[in-house]
Amino acid sequence: MSSRRVEVIAVTGIGEVRPGDDVAALLKDADLRDGDIVVVTSKIVSKAEGRVRQAPDRASAIEEETERVVARRGDTVIVQTRHGFVMAAAGVDASNTEPGTVLLLPEDPDASAARIRAGLGARVGVIVSDTFGRPWRNGLTDVAIGAAGVRPLDDFRGSSDPYGNALGATVTALADEIASAAELVKGKLDGVPAAIVRGLAHLVTDDDGPGVRPLVRPADEDMFRFGARDVVFARRTIREFAERPVDGEAVRRAVAAGIAAPAPHHTTPWRFVLVESAQARTELLDAMREAWIDDLRGDGFTEQSIAKRIRRGDVLRNAPYLVVPCLVMEGSHTYRDDRRNASEREMFVVATGAGVENFLIQLAVEGLGSAWVSSTMFCRPVVRRVLDLPESWDPMGCVAIGHAAAPPRDRAPRDPRDFIVTR
């Protein structure tokens, strides 16, 4: 193994940065050498780029910079910014700035890093850093939010360790490690907004490179995407699916969430029929279509209108996976009058709906899109016959499941006050 020495050198004397300042020019007196990596705190980049806001109410600035709220507890909010970063307060910072103002993150930190690099006129790398918290770990550390001329990752997947063990998941976040090392000499209160990391010339590239984009985990790979506040809103109706197969174990985990719903009389009114056989799926959808056509003809619809209406069922045909939730009334009470018997059934219907909602939410947590379609409720005898279900099982719609072909559309805005009555 070759020995390697890395030095971290504070850049002092920069002073207060104002809007319009050239960050590269502020570093002109630094002892820069080819192969160095300059780490610049995002605060001075934000100040130079005019990302300063008069904001006595920091919350409003956070809201403007937020793409998605992940979690909230008291005044602390964890959000996803439009850059894709998941961080506290959207990176809006009220420290090291004049009272009554806040600093926003640079508009495009990678572009900021590239401009600084071009202005330095040397073969160096540039990292723009900011402070992040980390799940399950106390304390903060600096990470890279922008980079130019630096290899951001080392991917060891497919290689072997000295013992011959295959590495299947090891990817080192080089840019983050460099940013963290630089913070050791910058500090939070020392007025040192930049540092030089020397000894890593092999990580400096000729071109600007991909920036920090490879460090931002894609949504479909994020196992912890949804925070406590976000999880219910993660469920969205998806009607167009990619061709990727669905993991049946993920569906079964969603069923486990479904049967955690409340139910009357300590019963278990939910059953989930997983339609995994291609033959069963085709037979079911064909039989349901014929039953639907018979109903529409009986209602007097024209053949043209019928053809248009049954296309609504394409969402089920195009989905990679189908589940038919069913209601069973085992354990229900029987009364001497229709009023209470009807109420008893309604209790079980509500419980089944709660189970279906749990199921849909967990599918979203698993990274799967879904659409609940009511069609099986209108031809229950047909569904029971094709799927060979007991007469006591009442199909309660059908859930189309798959990976979303495109991001879901934004929800229509709804004000909760429109749905609340107070007495």
N, C-alpha and C positions, 0 to 999 in steps of 0.2 A: 504494500500500500504506500502510495506517495504521501508525504507530509504536506499539509496545506495550512498557511497562516492567513487569517482574516483580521483586518484592522477596521475599527469603527471610529471615525474622526468627526467630532462636532464642528459645525460651521458656525462661527460666531460673527458678531458685528453686523448682522443684517438690519436690525432696527425695525421700526414700525412700518408696515406695508400699507400702502394706500391704493384705492381703485386706480387702475391704469398703469401701475408699476409693472415693469418687466422682470419677472422672477429670475430669468436667466441672467439678466444684468446684475441683479442683486447678489448673484453667486460668483461674480467675476473675480473676486479676490480669493476665492477658495483655491486650495492647492489641488486642482484636478489633474488627473493623469489618465491616459488611455486605459480602458478596462475598468475604471472606477464605476460605481453605481451611486448616484445621488438620490437620497431619500428626502423628500420635501413634505412637510406636514400640510394637509389639505387646507388648514386655516389660512396660510399666507396665499395659497393659490386662490381661495375663495375671495379674499380681500382684494387681491390684484385684479380679479375678474369682475369685481363689483357685485359679488354675491352676498351683499350685506343688506339687511332689511331693518327698517324701523319697526320693531315688533315688540311692544310691551307685553303683548299676549303671544307667548311662544307657541301656544297650542294652535293658533291659526296658521302659523308658518309650517308647523309639522303637518297639519292637515293638507296644505297645499302641496307638500312634497311627497305625500303618501299615495302609493298605488294600491296598497292592500294592508289592512290591519291584521296582524297575526295574533297578537295577544295584548291584553290590557289588564293592569292591576293598579288601582288607585290612579296616581298621576303618571305612572310609568306605562309607556306604550311601545310595543315592538311592532315595526311595520316593514313592509317591502317598499323600497323606493322605486321610482321609475327606472333607475339604473339596474334594478334586480337585486340590490343589496337588502338583506334582512338585518335590521339593526334598530337600536333604541332611538326613538324620537326622530326617525328619518334623517339622522345626521345633523339635525338643526342644533347649533351649539351657541350657548349664551356666555361661554367662557372665553377669555382672551380677546374680547371685543368690547367696544365702548358701551357703557350702561344704556339700556333702552334699545339696543340693537342685537340682532342674532346673525349668525353666519349659516348660510346654506351650503351644501356640498357643491363642488364645481359642476357646471352643467354637463360636461363630458370629461371626466377625469383622464381617460386615455388620451384624448386630444390635448388636454392641458399638459400631460407628460411629454407628448410628442413636440409641442411648441417649445417647452423648456429645453428639451434635448437639442432641437435644431438651433436654439439660441446659444447653447454652450459651445458649439463648434468643435466638439471633440468626440472621439469614439467612446462614449459613456452610455450607461443606462440610467433611466430616470424612473423613480417610483413616487407616486403621490400616496401618502399614507393617512389613515384615520384610525381612531380608536373604536374598537368593537368589544362588546361583552361576548361571552360564550355560554351556550347552554350547559348546565350541570357543572360549571366551573366558576368560582368566585374570582373577582379581579378582572381588569381590562388589559387588552394588549393591542398594539398597533398592527394593522393589516394593510395590504395594498388595495387601494380603490382605483388606481390608475397606474399604467406602466407603459414605457416605450423603450425599446432596445434591450429588453431583459427577457430571458426565457422564464415564463411564469411557473411552469410545472416541470417536474421530473417524473416520467411515467415508467415505473419498473414492472408493470404488468407483463407477463410473458417471460420474464427472466427468472433466474434462480438465485437463492442465497448461497453462501459458502458451503452449506450442508446439502445442497441439491434440492431444497424445497422450492417448489414453484410459487412465484409471487402472483397472486391473482387480484389484489386490490390496492397495492401500494402505489400511491401517487403523492409525491411530496410537493407541498405548496411553497416553492422557492421564493416567490415574490413576497408572500406573507412572512416568511422567516427572515428575509432581509429587512422588511419594514419593522419587524419586532426588534431585531438586533439594533437598528438605528435608534429606536426609542430609548435604549439604554443610555445614550449620551445626549439625547435631546431633552428628555424630561418634560414634565407638565408645567413646571413653574419657573424654569430656568431661562426662558426667553431664547431658546435655541431651536429654531424651526427647521433646521436642515442638518443632514449628516452625510458623510461620505463613507461608503463601505468598500474597502479595498481588499483585493485578493481573490475576487470572484470573476476575473476577466473572462473565464470560459462560459459564463452565463450571459455576457453582453453580446448582442447580435448586431449585424450590420444594418438591418432595417428595423423599423419600429416594432414589428411583430404584432401579435394578436391582442396586446394589452392584457387586461385582467378578465376578459370575457371567459377564458377557459376555467377561471377559478369560481365562477358563479354556477352553482349546481342547477341543472335544468329542472323545471317543475316536476316532470314525470319521473325523476330520479330522487326526488326529495321525500324521504320517509317521514319527515317531521314538518311538512309544509303547513299544516293547519294547527293554529293555536287554539286555546280554549274558546276564545271569542269567535274565531273564524270557522269552526268546524261545521256548525249548522248551515252557514251560508255557503259552504263548499258544495252542497248538493245543488246541482243545476240540471235541468232537463237537456239531454243530449240526444239529438235525432240523426246525426250523421257520424258514422264510425269509421275508423281506420281499419285496415285489413289485419292488423295484429291480433293474434289469438288471445283469449282471456284465460288467465290462470284460475282454474277451478277451485284451488285452495283459497284464493282471495275471496271468491264468492262464498265459500263455506265460512270464512271468517266474518263476512257480512251477515250471514244467517245467524251466527252467534250473537251479533249485535241486535238483530231483529228480535230474537226470542228473549232479550233482556227488557223488552217493553212491559209496561204495566198491564195487568189483566184482571178481570173480575173473579172473585171466589177462589183465588189461588189456582186458576186454571191455566192451560197452555193452548190458547185458541189458534195458534199459527202453525201452518205447514208450508214448506217451500219446495216446490217441485222443480228440480234442476233439469231442464231440457237439454241434455248434452248429446243425445243421439241425433245424427243428421236425419235419420229416417223418421223418428218421432217428431222432430221439428217440422219436417215437410208435411207429414200427415196432419199434424195439428193445425198448421196455418192454412193448408188447403181446405180442411173441413170447416174451419172457422169462416173462411172466405165464402164458401158455399152457403153456410147458414146466414151470413150477412146479406148475401145477394138475395136469398129467398125472402128475408125480412123486407128488404128495400123494394122488391117487386110487389110484395103484398101491400106496401105503403103507396104503390102507384108511381114510383119513380121511373123515369125513362132509362133505357139501357145506357145512354150517354152519361146521364147523371150518376147512374150506378157505377160505371167504370171510373168516373172521377172520384167518387166517394171511397171506393175500396182501395184506391192508391194511398189513402191515409195509413193503411196497414203495412206499407213498405218499410216503415221504421222497424217492424218486427222481423221482416224478411231479411233486411240488410244488416241486422245486428249479429255479431258473432256468437252471442250467448243469450239464452232466454231463461227466465225464471217465472213460474206461475205461483204466486202466493195464494194460499187457501185459508178459509175460515172453517174451523170446526167448533161445534157447540157443546162438546163434551164437558160435563160439569155444570152446564147451565141449569137454572131453576125453571120449573114449570108452574104456572099460576092458573087459577080458575077463570081468569078473564083475559081478553085479547089485549087490553091496554098494557098490562104488566108484562105479558109475553112479548109484545112488540118492543117494550123498553128493554127487556132482557136481551133480545137480539141486538138492539142498538148498542148496548154496552159491549157486546162481543165484536161488533163491527168497528167500534171506536178503538178497541184494543188491537184488532187486526191492523187497522190503519196506522196505529202507533208502531207496530212491529214492522210494517212496510217502510215507514219513514226512517226508523233506525237502520233498516237494511240499506236504504238508498244513501243515507249519510255515510255509512261505513264503506260502501262502494266508492264514494268520492274520496274518502280518506285513503283507500287502497289505490287511488289513482285511476279509477274506472269511471266512465260516464254512464249514465242510465236515463231511461225514460219509462215512466209508469204509464201504461196504456190500459184503458178500462175494458177492452174488447171481450175478454173471456167471461166477464160478468153477464154478457148478453146472450151467451150460448153455453151455459154451464153443462147441460146434458151432453153436448157434443164434446166439450173438453174432457169431461169425466170419462166418456167412452173411449176417446182416442188415447188418453194417458192412463187408462185403466185405474181410475181413482175411485175410492169408496163413495157411495151416494151421500154420505154425511159431510163430504168435503165440498165446500163452495168456493170455486175459483174467484179471486178478487182482483181481476185484471192480470196483466202480464208485464214483466219488467224486461225491457231490452237493455243489454249490457255490452259495453265495448270500450275501446280507447277512443276518445274524441278525435274526430278528423280535423277539427279546428277549435280554437278557443270559443267558449260559449259567449253569446251576446250578453251585454250588460243587462242587469235586471231593471225592469221598469221601476222608477222611484215610488216608494210607498211610505207614507207617514204613519207610524204606529198610532198616532192620535186619532186618525180616521177610523180605527177599528176598536177603539176603547170607549166604553160607557162606564161612568162612575156614578155610583149611587150612595 
